[in-house]
């Protein structure tokens, strides 16, 4: 692999694994640069690298530059939250299009995100970053409960807990700090934050450069359920029309968030709630959204998010897409396991596949596998993707998915 024009995707996970074919379609060689070799099982299953022609392993900038030294690196793309900081550093080293390395942390660390927004005058709920349960303990006693405790660098709502008193906060902090899957102290930092009321949404934005041009390319609402102290058990993710009043209201806020966090180039998503105080950020994700949302945007609008992102990072002259309309809509049904156990049978597969809106299905379990109780996004046992031009059809058929598609468990031995 020498003297090749390549595009590097750093730590591609979930939707970003599909950059491989998009890169090759543009006439470049696709390189997956892996900086984190040891992923949790739930993330590892989302890192299928078969579309990439080359896979290299580098934990830091120096080793990455050494491995890439014989190549002509033409663009660098962050493939997950794990890869944002290193992608920024590599693009800066080569003088390529990318976001500022000085503010990379504010695009990856949830505590830093909140602090940056507060400093720059963008509305956001309060949060306290903690490194040990005893740190700032006196402050915890004064909090208005409930609060949410989460890892500053977590993903998929893993280890996110709602707490109603200081004892539950202590327990949640301890669980994060003792998490066997955490990679170093950075992933053991904890954010204690205000619990926000209101409906939860995400907005996907194309950011065209330091000129400030930004475009809303997807707006969707989350339907979640609370299980015990786990507030983010995903059930459905539904796209909404871009001219919906909530979408336009949220986008004005999201533009301010991205500007404050110096996200000038590429496609990212911002999760937020809209309540009595208006839109307030939950978190910003400095890479393309997961759950195959880029592919679904393409199915519904004709816009190829992968080609669009690559054009931006390649420094092509890209302007906002005219007349961007969702001709169809999507619903992502996240499959919820009601208990742990060994799968004996999966019910309802044929009925779901025969739905008018059925597009595709991704199951993470098979007969004979052990599944855990679903407590977050990553512990969902699969996803069903529905696409249709009628929102009412999507609503009705998503209910069918959750009613019919279920796990039958082996009997427990006494």
LUMMARRO-722446 format. One line per 5 residues: number of its first residue (from 1); their letters; for each residue z, y, x of N, C-alpha, C. Coordinates in steps of 0.2 Angstrom, whole numbers, m for minus. Layout:
<sites>
NUM	A	Z Y X Z Y X Z Y X ~ ...
</sites>
This chain:
<sites>
1	XXXXX	0 m6 4 0 0 0 0 6 4 ~ m6 8 7 m6 14 11 m12 19 8 ~ m11 25 10 m16 31 8 m18 30 1 ~ m14 29 m4 m15 28 m11 m13 35 m14 ~ m16 37 m19 m14 42 m24 m9 39 m29
6	XXXXX	m3 41 m29 2 37 m33 6 42 m37 ~ 8 40 m43 13 43 m47 19 39 m47 ~ 25 42 m45 31 38 m45 35 40 m51 ~ 38 34 m54 43 35 m59 49 32 m57 ~ 55 36 m57 61 34 m54 65 31 m60
11	XXXXX	67 25 m58 72 21 m63 69 21 m70 ~ 63 18 m71 60 18 m78 64 13 m82 ~ 67 15 m88 70 11 m92 68 12 m99 ~ 68 7 m104 66 8 m111 59 11 m111 ~ 58 17 m115 51 19 m116 47 21 m110
16	XXXXX	51 23 m104 48 25 m98 44 19 m95 ~ 45 13 m96 42 7 m93 35 8 m95 ~ 33 11 m100 26 11 m102 22 17 m99 ~ 25 20 m94 21 25 m90 16 21 m85 ~ 18 15 m84 14 11 m79 6 11 m81
21	XXXXX	5 9 m87 m2 9 m89 m5 16 m90 ~ m1 21 m92 m4 28 m93 m6 31 m86 ~ m2 29 m81 m3 31 m74 m10 28 m72 ~ m11 22 m73 m17 19 m70 m23 21 m74 ~ m22 23 m81 m27 26 m85 m30 32 m82
26	XXXXX	m26 36 m78 m28 42 m76 m30 41 m68 ~ m31 35 m66 m34 34 m60 m29 34 m54 ~ m23 34 m55 m18 34 m50 m14 27 m50 ~ m11 25 m44 m7 19 m44 0 20 m46 ~ 3 16 m50 9 17 m53 15 13 m49
31	XXXXX	19 18 m47 25 15 m43 31 16 m46 ~ 35 11 m47 42 11 m50 47 12 m44 ~ 51 17 m43 56 17 m38 62 16 m41 ~ 66 11 m39 72 9 m42 78 11 m37 ~ 82 15 m40 88 18 m36 94 14 m38
36	XXXXX	94 11 m43 100 7 m46 98 0 m47 ~ 100 m4 m42 98 m11 m43 102 m15 m48 ~ 108 m13 m48 113 m17 m53 114 m13 m59 ~ 110 m16 m64 111 m13 m71 115 m17 m75 ~ 118 m15 m81 121 m19 m85 116 m23 m89
41	XXXXX	118 m29 m92 114 m33 m95 110 m30 m101 ~ 113 m25 m104 110 m22 m110 105 m17 m108 ~ 105 m14 m102 100 m10 m99 95 m14 m95 ~ 97 m19 m92 92 m23 m88 87 m26 m93 ~ 88 m28 m99 83 m30 m103 78 m25 m105
46	XXXXX	80 m19 m104 75 m13 m106 71 m11 m100 ~ 72 m15 m94 68 m12 m88 63 m18 m86 ~ 58 m18 m90 52 m23 m89 47 m19 m85 ~ 46 m21 m79 42 m17 m74 35 m20 m73 ~ 32 m24 m78 26 m27 m77 20 m22 m77
51	XXXXX	20 m16 m80 15 m12 m80 14 m8 m73 ~ 19 m9 m69 19 m5 m62 16 m9 m57 ~ 11 m6 m53 8 m10 m48 12 m11 m42 ~ 17 m7 m41 21 m7 m35 29 m6 m37 ~ 33 m9 m34 40 m8 m35 44 m7 m29
56	XXXXX	47 m1 m28 51 0 m22 58 1 m23 ~ 63 0 m18 70 1 m19 72 6 m14 ~ 75 11 m17 78 17 m13 84 20 m16 ~ 90 20 m13 96 23 m16 97 30 m15 ~ 93 33 m11 94 40 m9 87 43 m7
61	XXXXX	87 50 m6 81 54 m4 78 51 2 ~ 82 51 7 80 49 14 76 42 14 ~ 79 37 10 76 30 10 70 31 6 ~ 70 35 1 64 35 m4 58 38 0 ~ 59 44 4 54 47 8 51 42 13
66	XXXXX	56 38 16 53 33 21 48 28 18 ~ 50 26 12 46 21 9 40 24 6 ~ 40 30 4 34 33 1 29 37 7 ~ 31 37 13 28 41 18 21 39 19 ~ 19 33 18 12 31 19 7 33 13
71	XXXXX	10 36 8 7 36 1 6 44 0 ~ 1 45 m4 0 52 m7 3 53 m13 ~ 9 55 m13 13 56 m20 10 62 m23 ~ 8 61 m29 5 67 m33 9 69 m39 ~ 14 65 m41 19 67 m46 25 63 m46
76	XXXXX	30 65 m48 36 61 m49 39 62 m56 ~ 41 57 m59 43 57 m66 50 54 m67 ~ 55 57 m70 61 54 m71 60 48 m77 ~ 63 42 m75 62 37 m80 68 35 m84 ~ 73 38 m83 79 37 m86 84 42 m84
81	XXXXX	90 43 m87 96 47 m85 98 45 m78 ~ 97 39 m76 99 37 m69 95 40 m64 ~ 88 41 m66 84 44 m61 82 51 m60 ~ 86 55 m65 84 62 m65 85 66 m59 ~ 91 65 m56 93 69 m50 88 67 m44
86	XXXXX	87 61 m43 83 58 m37 76 61 m38 ~ 73 60 m45 66 63 m46 66 70 m44 ~ 71 74 m46 70 81 m44 70 82 m37 ~ 74 78 m33 74 79 m26 68 77 m23 ~ 65 72 m25 58 69 m22 53 74 m24
91	XXXXX	52 77 m30 47 81 m31 48 88 m27 ~ 54 90 m26 56 96 m22 53 95 m15 ~ 55 89 m12 53 88 m5 46 88 m4 ~ 42 86 m9 34 86 m8 31 92 m11 ~ 35 97 m14 32 103 m16 29 102 m23
96	XXXXX	31 97 m27 27 95 m33 31 98 m39 ~ 27 98 m45 30 101 m51 36 97 m52 ~ 42 100 m54 48 97 m56 53 102 m58 ~ 59 100 m60 64 104 m62 69 106 m56 ~ 73 111 m56 77 113 m51 82 108 m48
101	XXXXX	82 107 m42 87 103 m39 94 106 m40 ~ 94 112 m39 101 116 m40 105 115 m46 ~ 101 113 m52 104 112 m58 103 105 m61 ~ 101 100 m57 100 93 m59 106 91 m63 ~ 112 92 m60 118 89 m63 119 92 m70
106	XXXXX	117 98 m72 118 100 m79 113 96 m84 ~ 108 93 m81 103 89 m85 105 81 m85 ~ 111 79 m82 112 72 m82 120 71 m84 ~ 124 76 m82 131 75 m83 133 79 m90 ~ 136 76 m94 138 79 m101 143 84 m100
111	XXXXX	148 83 m96 153 89 m95 149 95 m92 ~ 145 94 m87 142 99 m84 137 103 m89 ~ 134 99 m93 130 102 m99 134 107 m103 ~ 139 105 m105 144 109 m109 146 115 m106 ~ 148 114 m99 150 120 m95 145 125 m94
116	XXXXX	139 123 m93 133 127 m92 131 131 m98 ~ 131 128 m104 130 131 m110 135 137 m112 ~ 141 135 m111 146 140 m112 146 146 m107 ~ 144 144 m101 143 150 m96 137 154 m98 ~ 132 151 m101 126 155 m102 126 158 m109
121	XXXXX	131 157 m113 132 160 m120 128 156 m125 ~ 127 150 m124 124 146 m129 129 142 m133 ~ 129 142 m140 134 139 m144 134 132 m143 ~ 141 129 m142 142 122 m141 149 120 m142 ~ 150 114 m144 157 112 m145 161 112 m139
126	XXXXX	168 113 m139 172 113 m133 172 106 m130 ~ 174 105 m124 175 99 m121 179 100 m114 ~ 183 95 m113 187 95 m107 185 89 m102 ~ 183 90 m96 181 85 m92 187 83 m88 ~ 188 76 m88 194 73 m85 192 68 m80
131	XXXXX	197 67 m75 196 61 m70 201 56 m70 ~ 206 58 m74 212 53 m75 216 55 m81 ~ 219 50 m84 222 51 m91 228 56 m90 ~ 231 57 m84 236 62 m83 234 69 m82 ~ 227 69 m80 224 76 m78 224 80 m85
136	XXXXX	227 86 m85 226 91 m90 230 88 m96 ~ 235 84 m95 238 80 m101 241 85 m106 ~ 244 91 m103 247 96 m107 242 99 m112 ~ 236 99 m110 231 102 m114 229 97 m120 ~ 229 91 m118 228 86 m123 233 86 m129
141	XXXXX	239 88 m127 244 88 m133 242 94 m138 ~ 238 99 m136 237 105 m140 230 104 m144 ~ 227 98 m143 220 98 m146 221 97 m153 ~ 215 99 m157 215 98 m164 211 91 m164 ~ 214 86 m167 211 79 m168 208 79 m175
146	XXXXX	203 74 m175 200 70 m171 196 73 m165 ~ 196 69 m159 192 71 m154 187 65 m152 ~ 182 66 m148 178 61 m145 179 60 m138 ~ 180 54 m136 180 53 m128 174 49 m126 ~ 171 51 m121 165 47 m119 164 48 m111
151	XXXXX	160 43 m108 159 44 m101 154 50 m100 ~ 155 54 m95 151 60 m93 144 58 m92 ~ 143 52 m89 136 49 m88 135 43 m91 ~ 137 42 m97 136 36 m101 129 36 m104 ~ 127 30 m107 121 30 m111 121 25 m117
156	XXXXX	117 26 m122 117 22 m127 124 21 m131 ~ 128 27 m131 134 27 m135 139 22 m132 ~ 138 19 m126 143 14 m124 150 17 m122 ~ 155 15 m124 162 17 m123 163 24 m126 ~ 159 26 m131 161 32 m135 166 30 m140
161	XXXXX	172 34 m140 177 32 m145 179 39 m149 ~ 181 38 m155 184 43 m159 192 42 m158 ~ 195 47 m157 203 47 m156 206 52 m161 ~ 212 49 m163 216 53 m168 222 55 m165 ~ 224 53 m159 230 55 m156 230 54 m149
166	XXXXX	235 56 m145 234 56 m138 235 49 m135 ~ 238 44 m138 238 37 m136 231 34 m136 ~ 227 36 m141 221 33 m142 216 36 m136 ~ 217 43 m135 214 46 m129 215 43 m123 ~ 222 41 m121 224 38 m115 220 31 m115
171	XXXXX	220 27 m120 217 21 m120 210 21 m119 ~ 206 26 m122 199 27 m121 197 29 m114 ~ 201 33 m111 200 35 m104 201 30 m99 ~ 206 26 m101 208 20 m96 202 15 m97 ~ 199 14 m103 193 9 m103 187 11 m99
176	XXXXX	186 18 m99 180 21 m96 182 20 m88 ~ 188 22 m86 189 22 m79 189 15 m76 ~ 191 10 m80 191 3 m78 185 m1 m80 ~ 180 2 m82 173 m1 m84 170 m5 m78 ~ 170 m11 m79 167 m15 m73 160 m14 m72
181	XXXXX	156 m11 m77 149 m10 m76 148 m3 m73 ~ 153 1 m72 152 8 m69 150 8 m62 ~ 145 12 m60 143 12 m53 146 19 m50 ~ 152 18 m47 155 23 m43 159 28 m47 ~ 163 32 m44 167 37 m48 164 42 m52
186	XXXXX	157 43 m51 154 48 m55 153 45 m62 ~ 152 39 m63 152 36 m70 158 34 m73 ~ 164 36 m69 170 35 m72 173 42 m74 ~ 170 47 m73 172 54 m76 172 54 m84 ~ 176 57 m87 177 57 m94 177 64 m97
191	XXXXX	174 64 m103 173 70 m107 177 69 m113 ~ 182 73 m114 186 74 m121 183 80 m124 ~ 180 79 m130 176 84 m133 178 85 m141 ~ 176 90 m143 177 92 m151 173 87 m155 ~ 176 84 m160 172 80 m165 168 85 m169
196	XXXXX	162 84 m170 158 89 m174 156 86 m180 ~ 157 90 m186 154 88 m192 147 89 m193 ~ 144 87 m199 137 88 m200 133 82 m199 ~ 126 83 m201 121 78 m200 119 78 m192 ~ 117 72 m190 115 71 m183 108 71 m182
201	XXXXX	105 74 m178 97 74 m177 96 74 m169 ~ 89 72 m168 87 74 m161 80 77 m162 ~ 79 81 m157 73 85 m156 69 83 m149 ~ 63 82 m150 59 80 m144 55 86 m142 ~ 55 89 m136 52 95 m134 47 94 m128
206	XXXXX	41 96 m129 37 97 m123 38 103 m119 ~ 40 103 m113 41 109 m109 35 110 m104 ~ 32 116 m105 26 117 m101 26 121 m95 ~ 32 123 m93 33 126 m87 38 132 m87 ~ 38 136 m81 43 141 m81 41 147 m85
211	XXXXX	35 147 m88 33 152 m92 37 152 m98 ~ 40 147 m100 45 146 m106 41 143 m112 ~ 35 141 m111 32 138 m117 35 131 m118 ~ 37 130 m124 40 124 m127 37 123 m134 ~ 37 116 m135 34 114 m141 38 108 m144
216	XXXXX	40 109 m151 43 103 m154 38 98 m156 ~ 39 92 m153 34 87 m155 37 81 m159 ~ 43 81 m160 46 76 m165 53 79 m167 ~ 55 77 m173 62 79 m175 64 73 m180 ~ 70 71 m179 72 65 m182 79 65 m184
221	XXXXX	81 61 m189 88 61 m191 91 54 m190 ~ 97 54 m188 101 48 m186 105 46 m193 ~ 105 40 m194 109 37 m199 114 32 m195 ~ 120 34 m195 125 30 m191 131 28 m195 ~ 134 22 m193 140 21 m197 146 21 m192
226	XXXXX	152 21 m194 158 21 m190 161 14 m190 ~ 163 11 m185 166 5 m185 172 5 m181 ~ 178 5 m184 184 6 m181 184 13 m178 ~ 185 13 m171 185 20 m167 178 21 m164 ~ 173 17 m166 167 18 m163 162 22 m168
231	XXXXX	161 28 m166 158 32 m171 150 32 m171 ~ 147 28 m167 140 29 m166 137 22 m166 ~ 138 18 m172 134 12 m173 128 14 m176 ~ 122 14 m173 116 16 m175 113 11 m181 ~ 111 14 m186 108 10 m192 100 12 m192
236	XXXXX	99 18 m193 92 20 m194 90 27 m190 ~ 84 27 m188 82 34 m185 76 36 m188 ~ 75 41 m192 70 43 m196 67 49 m194 ~ 60 49 m193 57 55 m192 56 60 m198 ~ 56 66 m197 55 71 m202 49 76 m201
241	XXXXX	47 79 m206 41 84 m205 43 89 m200 ~ 38 91 m196 40 97 m191 41 103 m194 ~ 38 104 m200 39 111 m204 45 110 m208 ~ 49 105 m208 55 105 m212 60 111 m209 ~ 63 114 m214 67 120 m212 72 118 m207
246	XXXXX	75 112 m207 80 110 m202 77 109 m195 ~ 71 107 m195 67 106 m189 66 113 m185 ~ 64 118 m189 63 124 m186 69 128 m184 ~ 75 127 m188 81 129 m187 84 126 m180 ~ 83 120 m179 86 116 m174 82 118 m167
251	XXXXX	75 119 m168 71 120 m162 72 127 m159 ~ 74 132 m163 76 138 m160 82 137 m155 ~ 86 133 m158 92 132 m154 91 128 m147 ~ 87 122 m148 85 118 m143 81 122 m137 ~ 77 126 m139 74 130 m134 79 134 m130
256	XXXXX	84 137 m133 89 140 m129 93 135 m125 ~ 94 129 m127 98 124 m123 94 122 m117 ~ 87 121 m118 83 119 m112 82 124 m107 ~ 82 130 m109 81 136 m105 88 137 m101 ~ 93 136 m104 100 136 m101 101 131 m95
261	XXXXX	98 125 m97 99 119 m92 93 119 m87 ~ 89 124 m87 83 124 m83 79 118 m83 ~ 78 116 m90 73 110 m91 66 114 m92 ~ 62 115 m87 56 119 m88 50 114 m88 ~ 50 108 m86 44 104 m85 46 97 m88
266	XXXXX	41 94 m92 41 88 m94 43 87 m102 ~ 45 81 m104 47 80 m111 54 77 m111 ~ 58 80 m115 65 78 m115 67 78 m123 ~ 73 76 m124 76 76 m131 83 79 m131 ~ 85 82 m136 91 85 m137 94 82 m143
271	XXXXX	100 79 m143 104 77 m149 109 82 m151 ~ 109 83 m157 113 89 m160 115 87 m167 ~ 120 91 m169 122 91 m176 121 98 m179 ~ 120 98 m186 119 104 m189 125 104 m195 ~ 129 109 m194 135 109 m198 136 116 m200
276	XXXXX	142 118 m202 143 125 m205 143 130 m199 ~ 143 128 m193 143 133 m187 135 133 m185 ~ 131 130 m188 124 129 m186 123 124 m181 ~ 117 123 m178 116 118 m173 120 118 m167 ~ 123 112 m165 127 112 m159 125 105 m155
281	XXXXX	124 106 m149 122 100 m145 127 95 m144 ~ 125 89 m145 129 83 m142 128 82 m135 ~ 121 81 m134 119 80 m127 112 81 m126 ~ 110 82 m120 103 83 m118 101 77 m113 ~ 95 74 m115 93 69 m111 86 71 m107
286	XXXXX	87 71 m100 82 75 m96 76 70 m95 ~ 73 66 m99 68 62 m99 65 60 m105 ~ 59 56 m106 56 55 m112 62 51 m116 ~ 62 52 m123 66 48 m127 65 41 m127 ~ 71 37 m128 70 30 m128 68 27 m135
291	XXXXX	70 20 m136 68 17 m142 61 17 m145 ~ 56 18 m140 49 18 m141 47 24 m145 ~ 51 29 m145 49 35 m149 43 38 m146 ~ 41 39 m140 35 41 m138 29 37 m141 ~ 29 31 m141 24 27 m144 23 28 m152
296	XXXXX	29 29 m155 29 31 m162 26 38 m163 ~ 28 42 m159 25 49 m160 17 49 m159 ~ 15 44 m155 7 43 m154 4 40 m161 ~ 8 35 m164 5 32 m170 5 37 m175 ~ 10 42 m176 11 46 m181 7 53 m181
301	XXXXX	5 55 m174 2 61 m173 m5 61 m169 ~ m6 55 m166 m11 55 m161 m10 58 m154 ~ m4 61 m153 m2 64 m147 0 58 m142 ~ m3 58 m136 m1 53 m131 5 56 m127 ~ 11 55 m128 16 58 m125 16 56 m117
306	XXXXX	14 50 m115 14 48 m108 9 52 m105 ~ 3 53 m107 m2 57 m104 0 64 m104 ~ 3 67 m109 5 74 m109 10 75 m104 ~ 15 71 m103 20 71 m98 17 71 m91 ~ 12 66 m90 9 66 m84 5 72 m82
311	XXXXX	2 75 m87 m2 81 m85 3 87 m83 ~ 8 87 m87 13 92 m85 16 91 m78 ~ 18 85 m76 20 84 m69 15 84 m64 ~ 9 83 m66 3 84 m61 1 91 m60 ~ 4 96 m64 2 103 m63 m4 105 m66
316	XXXXX	m6 100 m71 m12 102 m75 m11 108 m79 ~ m16 112 m81 m15 118 m85 m14 115 m92 ~ m8 114 m95 m7 112 m102 m4 117 m106 ~ m7 117 m112 m5 122 m117 m2 119 m123 ~ 2 122 m127 4 119 m133 m1 116 m138
321	XXXXX	0 110 m141 m5 107 m145 m6 110 m151 ~ m12 112 m153 m13 116 m159 m13 111 m165 ~ m10 113 m171 m10 109 m177 m7 102 m176 ~ m1 102 m173 3 96 m172 6 94 m179 ~ 4 89 m182 7 87 m189 8 79 m189
326	XXXXX	14 77 m192 15 70 m193 11 68 m199 ~ 5 65 m198 2 62 m203 5 56 m206 ~ 9 52 m202 13 47 m204 20 48 m202 ~ 25 44 m204 32 44 m201 34 38 m199 ~ 40 38 m195 43 32 m193 50 31 m195
331	XXXXX	52 25 m195 59 23 m196 61 18 m191 ~ 66 19 m187 68 13 m182 74 10 m185 ~ 74 4 m187 80 1 m190 83 m3 m184 ~ 89 m1 m183 93 m4 m178 97 m10 m181 ~ 97 m16 m178 100 m22 m182 107 m22 m179
336	XXXXX	111 m23 m184 119 m23 m183 122 m30 m184 ~ 125 m32 m179 129 m38 m179 136 m37 m182 ~ 137 m41 m187 143 m40 m191 149 m43 m188 ~ 148 m48 m183 153 m51 m179 150 m54 m173 ~ 155 m57 m169 152 m60 m163 152 m68 m165
341	XXXXX	147 m71 m161 146 m78 m162 140 m81 m159 ~ 139 m87 m160 132 m90 m157 127 m90 m163 ~ 121 m88 m162 116 m88 m167 113 m95 m169 ~ 114 m96 m175 111 m103 m177 104 m102 m180 ~ 103 m96 m183 97 m95 m187 96 m87 m188
346	XXXXX	90 m85 m188 88 m78 m189 85 m78 m196 ~ 88 m75 m201 85 m75 m208 81 m69 m209 ~ 76 m70 m213 72 m64 m216 66 m62 m212 ~ 64 m65 m206 59 m63 m202 52 m62 m206 ~ 50 m67 m210 44 m67 m213 44 m61 m218
351	XXXXX	49 m60 m222 49 m55 m227 49 m48 m224 ~ 52 m47 m218 51 m41 m215 44 m40 m212 ~ 41 m45 m209 35 m44 m206 29 m43 m212 ~ 31 m44 m218 26 m43 m223 27 m36 m227 ~ 32 m32 m225 32 m26 m228 26 m21 m226
356	XXXXX	25 m17 m231 19 m13 m230 20 m8 m224 ~ 26 m6 m222 26 m1 m217 28 m5 m210 ~ 28 m11 m210 30 m15 m204 25 m13 m198 ~ 28 m12 m192 23 m10 m187 25 m15 m181 ~ 31 m16 m179 33 m21 m174 40 m22 m174
361	XXXXX	42 m27 m170 49 m29 m170 51 m31 m163 ~ 57 m29 m161 59 m31 m154 66 m34 m155 ~ 67 m40 m154 73 m44 m155 76 m45 m148 ~ 83 m44 m147 86 m45 m141 90 m52 m141 ~ 89 m56 m146 93 m62 m146 88 m68 m149
366	XXXXX	90 m74 m148 87 m80 m150 92 m85 m152 ~ 89 m90 m156 94 m95 m158 97 m98 m152 ~ 104 m99 m152 108 m102 m147 111 m97 m143 ~ 109 m90 m143 112 m85 m139 119 m83 m142 ~ 123 m80 m138 129 m77 m141 128 m70 m142
371	XXXXX	130 m67 m147 130 m60 m148 137 m57 m150 ~ 138 m51 m148 144 m48 m149 144 m43 m155 ~ 149 m41 m158 150 m36 m163 146 m30 m161 ~ 142 m27 m165 138 m21 m163 143 m15 m164 ~ 144 m11 m158 148 m6 m158 145 1 m156
376	XXXXX	138 0 m154 135 6 m151 127 4 m151 ~ 123 9 m148 116 7 m148 114 1 m144 ~ 117 1 m138 115 m5 m134 117 m12 m136 ~ 122 m12 m141 124 m19 m143 121 m21 m150 ~ 116 m16 m152 111 m19 m157 108 m25 m155
381	XXXXX	107 m29 m160 103 m36 m158 96 m35 m159 ~ 93 m30 m160 86 m29 m161 84 m23 m164 ~ 78 m21 m165 75 m15 m168 69 m17 m172 ~ 68 m15 m178 62 m15 m182 59 m8 m183 ~ 52 m8 m181 49 m1 m182 44 m1 m188
386	XXXXX	46 4 m192 42 5 m198 38 11 m197 ~ 32 11 m200 27 17 m200 23 17 m206 ~ 24 23 m210 20 24 m216 19 31 m217 ~ 15 33 m222 14 40 m223 18 42 m229 ~ 22 38 m232 26 40 m238 33 39 m236
391	XXXXX	37 44 m235 44 44 m233 48 39 m238 ~ 46 39 m245 50 35 m249 49 28 m248 ~ 43 26 m246 42 19 m244 46 17 m238 ~ 46 21 m233 50 20 m227 58 19 m229 ~ 60 24 m234 67 23 m236 69 16 m239
396	XXXXX	64 15 m244 65 8 m248 65 2 m243 ~ 60 2 m239 58 m4 m235 63 m4 m229 ~ 66 1 m227 72 1 m222 78 m3 m225 ~ 79 m1 m231 84 m5 m235 83 m12 m235 ~ 77 m14 m236 75 m21 m236 76 m24 m229
401	XXXXX	75 m21 m224 76 m24 m217 83 m25 m216 ~ 87 m21 m218 95 m22 m217 97 m27 m222 ~ 94 m28 m228 97 m33 m232 95 m40 m231 ~ 88 m40 m228 85 m47 m227 86 m50 m220 ~ 85 m45 m215 85 m48 m208 93 m48 m206
406	XXXXX	95 m54 m205 102 m55 m203 103 m62 m199 ~ 108 m62 m195 110 m67 m191 114 m72 m195 ~ 112 m79 m194 117 m84 m197 120 m87 m190 ~ 127 m88 m191 130 m90 m185 132 m97 m185 ~ 133 m100 m180 136 m107 m179 143 m107 m182
411	XXXX	145 m113 m185 152 m113 m187 157 m113 m181 ~ 162 m109 m182 167 m109 m177 171 m116 m177 ~ 172 m118 m171 176 m124 m171 184 m123 m171 ~ 187 m127 m175 194 m126 m176 198 m129 m171
</sites>
